Amino acid sequence: MFVRFKCAIVFVLLSCASVNGQGEQSALRALFDKAQGIEDIRKSGGSGFLLTGNIRIYVNKDSVTDGKYAFMWTPDGKWRQEIVFPGYKRLRIGDGRQFWQVRNTKGESPHVYELSRLVAFWQMPKLSDDDNLKRIHSEKVEGIESTCVQKTTSKGDVHISCFDPESGELVKSMSAKDSSPILWNVQWVEYSQYTKWEDKSYPRSIRGYNGKHQVFDVQFDEIRPAPQDAANSFIPPKDATTWLDCSDGPAWKLKNRISPVYPPDLRQRRRDGAVALYVVIEEDGHLSQVSLATSAEKEFDDAAGSAVAQWTYERTGACADSKGRSEQIISVFFSIDQRHP
């Protein structure tokens, strides 16, 4: 009798722990949902807008390049984005399913590729059902004692997001990995100076870092209503190329990955290397136009290019209805002590 009673107590305790755990997961997921609801300015009161700003890229620790950014959006889902730097100009016009692009370079600049992810602050990564969330230490960001949440995916990837406990705004987003040897890779981002736009808010300042090295600095102007004659701004240029456009999540997932072979001579000499490749993912998932974006030693370049050229992708369920190909920058790290994958 005593044993049965004891087991019942254990069962009740375990059940309560399970319920409490589910409640905590729901509460933490609500933080992400609230931030998404606050910052997705495309789902404001219904007005189209024009967002402009100044962008700065820290090419390396001693070199800075300044440019201009403009993004226009209309309630029917059409958008127009312009990025201009000295010697570089890119125009994209999209409708939510595909976009048209004109660029004065053959491939994409790795810095602009990373910047494009950074400025789309409203596209907060969506949580998967199997993501595990855990409340961790608070962190002071721009004077705000933020609430930080650690997300661990089913693959073991770890990401940290910090929120303003009063407003619910996202103030910091960080990968738990070490800083990348490729300086334009952003490890963590700070969002500040939130400003109202209709029933939403947007960060007027976004700064991206790789370790202690600042990579990007974005300073937005105030949002303005889209011009009355905006319809003419969404006509694709005749010489534009067409690409996949999907804002519902990642468009592709890796299907077949071939690991690069570490060059024996460089391994013996204990040399590390970091290579970045520009690739085009064709509609059937195979890669084309594999070319160097950031070079290391030739043996590293060749090993990375040979392996990545064999990779294949498949479309995700989130973007199953979108058609077309995509551009991507793939970073490959060769590390003797395996600090980087």
Protein Blocks (a to p, Z undefined) as FASTA:
>chain_A
ZZmmmmmmmmmmmmmmmmmmmmmmmmmmmmmmmmmmmmmmmlmnopacdddddddddfbl
mbccdddddddddfkopacdddddehiacddddehjaccdddfbfbdcfklmmmmmmmmm
mlgccddfklccdddddddeehiacdddddddfkopacdddddfknopafbdcdfbdcdf
blklcfbdcdehiacehjbccdfbdcddehjbcfbdcdddddddddfklmmmmcccfkbc
cddddfkbcfbdcfbdcdddddfklmmnopacdddddddddfkopaehiacfbdcdfklm
mmmmmmmmmpccdddfklmmpgcdddddddddddfklpaZZ
